[in-house]
Amino acid sequence: MADLHYHVVEHMGGWAYRLGDSFSETFDTRDDAFQAAKAAAAHQHAPGDDTAILYQDADGRWKREWARGDDRPDPDVVLD
């Protein structure tokens, strides 16, 4: 089952994909947005190198974690 969902939606007079509350750039067609979302999803799934990551949580605290390169999400694309 997918644990990330890219949604293709109408946005700002065109089409975009959305992940959570974040939108991509606007595309002229729904298919262009769909293809871009598929590419973004594939990039999320691609394995990489193990690395240290630093990020800010929802409360504004900085966190440091070790991310395994083979621990990747399984995203999908949803046409809304």
Contacts in CASP RR format, 6 or more apart in sequence:
PFRMAT RR
TARGET T0000
AUTHOR 0000-0000-0000
METHOD contacts of the structure
MODEL  1
MADLHYHVVEHMGGWAYRLGDSFSETFDTRDDAFQAAKAAAAHQHAPGDD
TAILYQDADGRWKREWARGDDRPDPDVVLD
1 74 0 8 1.000
2 73 0 8 1.000
2 74 0 8 1.000
2 75 0 8 1.000
2 76 0 8 1.000
3 73 0 8 1.000
3 74 0 8 1.000
3 75 0 8 1.000
4 19 0 8 1.000
4 41 0 8 1.000
4 44 0 8 1.000
4 73 0 8 1.000
4 74 0 8 1.000
4 75 0 8 1.000
4 76 0 8 1.000
5 19 0 8 1.000
5 75 0 8 1.000
5 76 0 8 1.000
5 77 0 8 1.000
5 78 0 8 1.000
6 17 0 8 1.000
6 18 0 8 1.000
6 19 0 8 1.000
6 37 0 8 1.000
6 40 0 8 1.000
6 41 0 8 1.000
6 75 0 8 1.000
6 76 0 8 1.000
6 77 0 8 1.000
6 78 0 8 1.000
7 17 0 8 1.000
7 18 0 8 1.000
7 19 0 8 1.000
7 77 0 8 1.000
7 78 0 8 1.000
7 79 0 8 1.000
7 80 0 8 1.000
8 15 0 8 1.000
8 16 0 8 1.000
8 17 0 8 1.000
8 18 0 8 1.000
8 30 0 8 1.000
8 33 0 8 1.000
8 34 0 8 1.000
8 37 0 8 1.000
8 77 0 8 1.000
8 78 0 8 1.000
8 79 0 8 1.000
8 80 0 8 1.000
9 15 0 8 1.000
9 16 0 8 1.000
9 17 0 8 1.000
9 18 0 8 1.000
9 23 0 8 1.000
9 80 0 8 1.000
10 16 0 8 1.000
11 18 0 8 1.000
11 23 0 8 1.000
11 26 0 8 1.000
12 26 0 8 1.000
13 26 0 8 1.000
14 26 0 8 1.000
14 27 0 8 1.000
14 28 0 8 1.000
14 33 0 8 1.000
15 26 0 8 1.000
15 27 0 8 1.000
15 28 0 8 1.000
15 29 0 8 1.000
15 30 0 8 1.000
15 32 0 8 1.000
15 33 0 8 1.000
16 23 0 8 1.000
16 24 0 8 1.000
16 25 0 8 1.000
16 26 0 8 1.000
16 27 0 8 1.000
16 33 0 8 1.000
17 23 0 8 1.000
17 24 0 8 1.000
17 33 0 8 1.000
17 34 0 8 1.000
17 36 0 8 1.000
17 37 0 8 1.000
17 40 0 8 1.000
17 77 0 8 1.000
18 24 0 8 1.000
19 40 0 8 1.000
24 33 0 8 1.000
24 36 0 8 1.000
24 37 0 8 1.000
24 40 0 8 1.000
25 36 0 8 1.000
27 33 0 8 1.000
27 36 0 8 1.000
30 79 0 8 1.000
34 77 0 8 1.000
34 79 0 8 1.000
37 77 0 8 1.000
38 77 0 8 1.000
40 75 0 8 1.000
41 75 0 8 1.000
41 76 0 8 1.000
41 77 0 8 1.000
44 72 0 8 1.000
44 73 0 8 1.000
44 75 0 8 1.000
45 72 0 8 1.000
45 73 0 8 1.000
45 74 0 8 1.000
45 75 0 8 1.000
46 72 0 8 1.000
47 69 0 8 1.000
47 70 0 8 1.000
47 72 0 8 1.000
48 69 0 8 1.000
48 70 0 8 1.000
48 72 0 8 1.000
49 69 0 8 1.000
50 66 0 8 1.000
50 67 0 8 1.000
50 68 0 8 1.000
50 69 0 8 1.000
51 66 0 8 1.000
51 67 0 8 1.000
51 69 0 8 1.000
52 64 0 8 1.000
52 65 0 8 1.000
52 66 0 8 1.000
52 67 0 8 1.000
53 64 0 8 1.000
53 65 0 8 1.000
53 66 0 8 1.000
53 67 0 8 1.000
54 62 0 8 1.000
54 63 0 8 1.000
54 64 0 8 1.000
55 62 0 8 1.000
55 63 0 8 1.000
55 65 0 8 1.000
56 62 0 8 1.000
56 63 0 8 1.000
57 63 0 8 1.000
END
